[in-house]
């Protein structure tokens, strides 16, 4: 996934879930934040951020810029993190269509559909492999990093629990079922559920794994203007 025009800026403050103030070339701009999570460890005053510039293609937009990336400074390194909550689904779709995403015990998807209605939810992907087996894959974007470990969620998510329960039901009905955590950065040692923030979500993942749902995590190659699904990362849910 590639963005059309990227500029850098210095983060000043977040006004609400959707709007932040960023210093862009010496001018304070209100920008759209493309992530409604807390992101408190990322959006700190002075952080280097990356914005997509919509000048010349505003349409119905009210703000010229959207915040899509940030540099997180740690004791070990600087980490480039994509913050666009829409990006994970796009990079997974691209990986499916390119044949680069091979699901364990399923293989490559020969048919891919977005936003599949199942039960009381819309699951991100409905896939069919060459043998005709149907599968459901729910994608979750991950921007939270703690000492080289990627974690989800950064805010309690009852919706996430609902999706996991739907996948358990789907597996019981014969579907291949998986939760795919897309880590929107590179260099993480492993993925874990963030039990400190929402233990119930972690418990739902553990139940799903026991019941046969695949719990997967992949990282991404991230640049200022691009994000691409890259490699599988180990999952620790116990």
MOFEN-V111240 format. One record per residue. N is the residue number from 0. RES is the residue in three letters. PSI is psi as a letter, one per 40 degrees, with the letter a starting at -180 (999 if undefined). OMEGA is omega in radians with two decimals (none if undefined). D_FIRST is the distance of its C-alpha to the first C-alpha in whole Angstrom. Layout:
N/RES/PSI/OMEGA/D_FIRST, N/RES/PSI/OMEGA/D_FIRST
//
This chain:
0/UNK/h/-3.12/0, 1/UNK/i/3.09/4, 2/UNK/i/-3.02/7, 3/UNK/d/-3.10/10, 4/UNK/h/-3.08/13, 5/UNK/h/3.01/13, 6/UNK/i/3.13/17, 7/UNK/i/3.10/18, 8/UNK/i/3.12/21, 9/UNK/h/-3.12/24, 10/UNK/h/3.13/24, 11/UNK/d/-3.14/27, 12/UNK/i/3.06/27, 13/UNK/h/-3.10/26, 14/UNK/d/3.08/28, 15/UNK/a/-3.08/27, 16/UNK/d/-2.98/24, 17/UNK/e/-2.99/22, 18/UNK/h/3.06/23, 19/UNK/i/3.05/24, 20/UNK/h/-3.11/25, 21/UNK/h/3.03/24, 22/UNK/h/3.13/26, 23/UNK/h/3.14/24, 24/UNK/f/3.07/26, 25/UNK/e/3.12/29, 26/UNK/h/3.11/29, 27/UNK/h/-3.10/28, 28/UNK/h/2.94/25, 29/UNK/h/-3.06/25, 30/UNK/i/3.09/21, 31/UNK/h/3.10/19, 32/UNK/h/-3.07/18, 33/UNK/f/3.09/15, 34/UNK/h/-3.10/17, 35/UNK/e/3.06/20, 36/UNK/i/-3.10/21, 37/UNK/d/3.08/24, 38/UNK/f/-3.06/22, 39/UNK/d/-3.13/25, 40/UNK/e/-3.12/25, 41/UNK/d/-3.05/22, 42/UNK/g/3.13/23, 43/UNK/i/-3.11/26, 44/UNK/h/3.12/28, 45/UNK/e/-3.12/27, 46/UNK/i/3.05/24, 47/UNK/h/-3.12/21, 48/UNK/i/3.12/18, 49/UNK/h/-3.04/15, 50/UNK/h/2.97/15, 51/UNK/h/-3.08/13, 52/UNK/h/-3.09/16, 53/UNK/e/3.11/17, 54/UNK/h/-3.13/20, 55/UNK/e/3.11/21, 56/UNK/f/-3.05/19, 57/UNK/d/-3.08/20, 58/UNK/b/-3.14/21, 59/UNK/e/-3.13/23, 60/UNK/i/3.05/21, 61/UNK/d/-3.12/24, 62/UNK/h/-3.06/22, 63/UNK/d/-3.01/20, 64/UNK/i/2.95/18, 65/UNK/h/3.14/16, 66/UNK/h/-3.07/15, 67/UNK/e/-3.10/12, 68/UNK/i/-3.12/13, 69/UNK/i/3.00/17, 70/UNK/h/3.06/19, 71/UNK/h/3.12/21, 72/UNK/h/3.08/24, 73/UNK/i/3.10/26, 74/UNK/d/-3.06/29, 75/UNK/d/-2.97/28, 76/UNK/i/2.98/25, 77/UNK/h/-3.08/22, 78/UNK/h/3.05/19, 79/UNK/h/-3.08/15, 80/UNK/h/3.01/14, 81/UNK/h/-3.08/11, 82/UNK/e/-3.08/13, 83/UNK/h/-3.08/11, 84/UNK/e/3.09/13, 85/UNK/e/-3.04/10, 86/UNK/d/-3.09/7, 87/UNK/d/3.13/9, 88/UNK/d/3.13/10, 89/UNK/d/-3.10/7, 90/UNK/d/3.07/6, 91/UNK/d/3.11/10, 92/UNK/d/3.11/10, 93/UNK/d/-3.13/8, 94/UNK/d/3.06/10, 95/UNK/d/-3.05/13, 96/UNK/d/3.11/13, 97/UNK/e/-3.10/13, 98/UNK/e/-3.09/15, 99/UNK/e/-3.13/14, 100/UNK/h/-3.13/15, 101/UNK/h/-3.09/19, 102/UNK/h/3.12/20, 103/UNK/h/-3.14/24, 104/UNK/e/3.12/27, 105/UNK/d/-3.12/25, 106/UNK/a/3.14/23, 107/UNK/i/3.09/20, 108/UNK/h/3.08/19, 109/UNK/e/3.08/21, 110/UNK/h/-3.10/20, 111/UNK/h/3.06/17, 112/UNK/h/3.08/18, 113/UNK/i/2.89/16, 114/UNK/g/-3.07/19, 115/UNK/h/-3.14/22, 116/UNK/h/3.09/25, 117/UNK/h/-3.12/27, 118/UNK/b/-3.14/30, 119/UNK/e/-3.06/30, 120/UNK/i/2.89/26, 121/UNK/h/3.13/23, 122/UNK/i/-2.97/21, 123/UNK/d/-3.07/17, 124/UNK/h/2.91/17, 125/UNK/h/-3.08/20, 126/UNK/i/3.05/20, 127/UNK/h/3.12/23, 128/UNK/a/-3.07/24, 129/UNK/d/3.12/26, 130/UNK/e/3.13/29, 131/UNK/e/3.13/28, 132/UNK/h/3.12/28, 133/UNK/i/3.12/26, 134/UNK/i/3.05/24, 135/UNK/h/-3.11/22, 136/UNK/h/3.07/19, 137/UNK/h/-3.06/19, 138/UNK/h/3.08/16, 139/UNK/h/3.11/16, 140/UNK/i/-3.06/14, 141/UNK/h/3.07/16, 142/UNK/e/-3.09/17, 143/UNK/h/-3.14/21, 144/UNK/h/3.07/22, 145/UNK/h/3.09/26, 146/UNK/f/3.08/27, 147/UNK/e/3.09/24, 148/UNK/h/3.08/24, 149/UNK/h/-3.12/21, 150/UNK/i/3.09/23, 151/UNK/i/0.03/22, 152/UNK/i/3.03/23, 153/UNK/e/3.07/24, 154/UNK/i/-3.14/26, 155/UNK/i/-3.04/28, 156/UNK/g/3.05/26, 157/UNK/d/3.09/29, 158/UNK/d/3.11/26, 159/UNK/d/3.09/24, 160/UNK/d/3.12/28, 161/UNK/d/3.13/28, 162/UNK/d/-3.14/25, 163/UNK/d/3.12/26, 164/UNK/d/3.08/30, 165/UNK/d/3.13/28, 166/UNK/d/3.06/27, 167/UNK/d/3.11/30, 168/UNK/d/-3.14/32, 169/UNK/d/3.11/30, 170/UNK/d/3.13/30, 171/UNK/d/3.13/34, 172/UNK/e/3.05/34, 173/UNK/e/3.07/32, 174/UNK/i/2.79/29, 175/UNK/h/-3.10/26, 176/UNK/h/-3.12/25, 177/UNK/i/2.89/22, 178/UNK/h/-3.11/21, 179/UNK/h/3.09/18, 180/UNK/h/3.12/17, 181/UNK/h/-3.12/13, 182/UNK/h/-2.98/14, 183/UNK/f/3.13/12, 184/UNK/i/3.14/14, 185/UNK/i/2.98/16, 186/UNK/e/-3.14/19, 187/UNK/i/-3.13/21, 188/UNK/d/-3.07/24, 189/UNK/i/3.05/23, 190/UNK/i/3.06/23, 191/UNK/i/2.96/25, 192/UNK/i/-3.12/26, 193/UNK/g/-3.11/27, 194/UNK/d/-3.13/31, 195/UNK/d/-3.13/32, 196/UNK/d/-3.10/30, 197/UNK/g/-3.12/30, 198/UNK/d/-3.09/32, 199/UNK/d/3.09/32, 200/UNK/d/3.09/29, 201/UNK/d/3.12/29, 202/UNK/d/3.11/32, 203/UNK/d/3.08/31, 204/UNK/d/-3.14/28, 205/UNK/d/3.09/31, 206/UNK/d/-3.13/33, 207/UNK/d/-3.14/30, 208/UNK/d/3.11/30, 209/UNK/d/-3.09/34, 210/UNK/e/3.06/34, 211/UNK/e/3.08/31, 212/UNK/h/3.11/28, 213/UNK/h/3.08/25, 214/UNK/h/-3.00/24, 215/UNK/i/3.03/21, 216/UNK/h/3.06/18, 217/UNK/i/3.05/15, 218/UNK/a/-3.10/14, 219/UNK/i/2.85/11, 220/UNK/h/-3.04/10, 221/UNK/h/3.00/10, 222/UNK/i/-3.14/10, 223/UNK/d/-3.07/11, 224/UNK/e/-3.06/8, 225/UNK/i/3.01/6, 226/UNK/h/-3.08/5, 227/UNK/h/3.05/6, 228/UNK/h/-2.98/9, 229/UNK/c/-3.00/12, 230/UNK/i/3.07/16, 231/UNK/i/-3.14/18, 232/UNK/i/-3.12/20, 233/UNK/i/-3.12/24, 234/UNK/h/3.07/25, 235/UNK/h/-3.11/28, 236/UNK/e/-3.13/29, 237/UNK/999/none/33
//
